[in-house]
Amino acid sequence: MSIRENISWGKEQAQYTEIQSAAAVAQADGFIMSTVSGYDTPIAERGMSLSGGQKQRISIARAVLKSAEILIFDDSTSALDLKTEAGLYEALQKSHPESTKIIVAQRIASVRRADRIVVMDHGRIVESGSHDTLLAQQGKYYDLYMTQYAGNAT
């Protein structure tokens, strides 16, 4: 199927402008428009013609197009660079400000701007709070932060 059909899979009657808008939020419009056929470019079975980050952005565009009240991102940005990921979350906040976003991630950069961060260890909640609050507690979150940022400023 084409990129357009893949994005609209959960909302088959979506207009082209809706699909393009969802792709823009997902930071996918740029690479889509750089292909020879744009949104009509065929995708190989299982997305074999796409990179890992491109697959993730197409999947995110599909979720964004549905305009759900709750969006769950389960490590869905792991193949994105930090700049693209930041652009995604900024665009998502602007396009879906009322949606609840649950982000499951291992990178501090993916969650640091969240209203509430829940830190789990072996299936148990061990800390909860904002980025600044959790850093001040110097617990598990702080340890993860120090591991990932090794001396860089907050």
C-alpha positions in Angstrom: 0.0 0.0 0.0 1.1 3.6 -0.4 2.3 5.9 2.4 -1.1 7.8 2.2 -3.0 4.5 2.6 -0.8 3.4 5.4 -1.3 6.6 7.4 -5.0 6.6 6.9 -5.4 2.9 7.8 -7.3 3.7 11.0 -9.3 6.5 9.4 -9.9 5.4 5.8 -12.1 8.4 4.8 -9.4 10.9 5.8 -8.8 13.8 3.5 -5.3 14.4 2.0 -4.9 17.5 4.1 -5.6 15.6 7.3 -3.1 12.9 6.3 -0.5 15.5 5.5 -1.1 17.4 8.7 -0.8 14.2 10.8 2.5 13.4 8.9 3.8 16.9 9.6 3.1 16.5 13.4 4.9 13.2 13.2 7.9 14.8 11.5 7.3 12.6 8.5 6.2 15.1 5.8 9.8 16.0 4.9 11.0 12.6 4.1 7.7 11.6 2.4 7.8 14.6 0.1 11.4 13.8 -0.8 10.3 10.5 -2.3 9.6 10.3 -6.1 5.8 9.9 -5.6 5.3 11.6 -2.3 2.3 10.3 -0.4 1.6 7.9 -3.2 4.9 6.1 -2.8 4.4 2.4 -2.2 5.7 0.9 1.0 7.3 -2.6 0.8 5.8 -5.4 2.9 6.5 -4.9 6.6 7.9 -1.5 5.8 11.1 -2.9 4.5 11.6 0.1 2.2 11.7 2.4 5.2 14.3 3.1 7.9 13.4 2.4 11.5 12.8 6.1 12.2 10.6 6.5 9.1 8.5 3.5 10.2 8.1 5.0 13.6 7.1 8.4 12.2 4.5 6.7 9.8 3.0 4.8 12.8 2.9 8.0 14.9 1.2 9.9 12.0 -1.4 7.1 11.9 -2.1 7.6 15.6 -2.2 11.4 15.4 -4.7 11.1 12.5 -7.2 9.3 14.7 -7.2 12.3 17.2 -7.7 10.0 20.2 -8.3 11.4 23.7 -5.4 9.3 25.0 -2.2 8.7 23.0 0.2 6.0 24.2 3.7 6.1 22.9 5.5 2.9 24.0 9.2 3.6 23.1 7.9 4.9 19.8 10.7 7.4 19.3 13.7 5.2 20.0 14.9 5.3 16.4 14.5 9.1 16.2 17.3 11.6 16.8 16.7 14.0 19.7 16.0 17.0 17.4 13.3 15.1 15.5 11.8 13.8 18.7 11.7 17.3 20.3 10.0 18.6 17.1 7.5 15.8 17.3 6.5 16.5 20.9 6.3 20.2 20.3 4.0 19.7 17.3 2.0 17.1 19.1 1.4 19.5 22.0 0.2 22.2 19.6 -2.0 19.9 17.5 -3.5 17.9 20.4 -3.2 20.0 23.5 -6.2 18.3 25.3 -5.0 14.8 24.6 -3.5 12.8 27.4 -0.1 11.5 26.2 1.5 8.5 28.0 5.1 8.1 27.0 7.0 5.0 27.8 10.6 5.6 27.3 14.1 4.8 28.5 15.6 8.2 27.4 15.4 11.1 29.8 15.1 13.4 26.8 11.8 11.7 25.9 10.1 12.5 29.2 11.8 15.5 30.8 9.1 17.9 29.7 6.2 15.8 30.9 3.9 17.1 33.6 4.4 13.9 35.6 7.1 11.3 35.3 6.6 7.9 36.8 9.8 5.9 37.4 9.5 2.1 37.5 12.0 -0.5 38.6 11.2 -4.2 38.3 7.5 -3.5 37.7 7.1 -1.2 40.7 6.7 2.6 40.9 9.7 3.9 42.8 9.4 7.7 42.1 6.9 10.1 40.6 7.1 13.9 39.9 8.3 16.5 37.6 11.8 16.4 36.0 13.1 19.0 38.5 11.5 17.4 41.5 12.9 14.0 40.6 16.4 15.4 40.1 16.3 17.1 43.5 15.4 13.8 45.2 18.6 12.2 43.8 17.0 8.8 43.5 16.6 6.4 40.6 15.6 9.1 38.1 18.7 11.1 39.1 20.9 8.1 38.6 19.4 7.5 35.1 19.9 11.2 34.3 23.5 11.1 35.4 24.1 8.0 33.3 22.6 9.6 30.2 24.0 13.1 30.6 27.3 12.4 32.4 28.0 15.9 33.7 26.0 17.9 31.1 23.9 20.7 32.5 20.2 20.2 33.2 
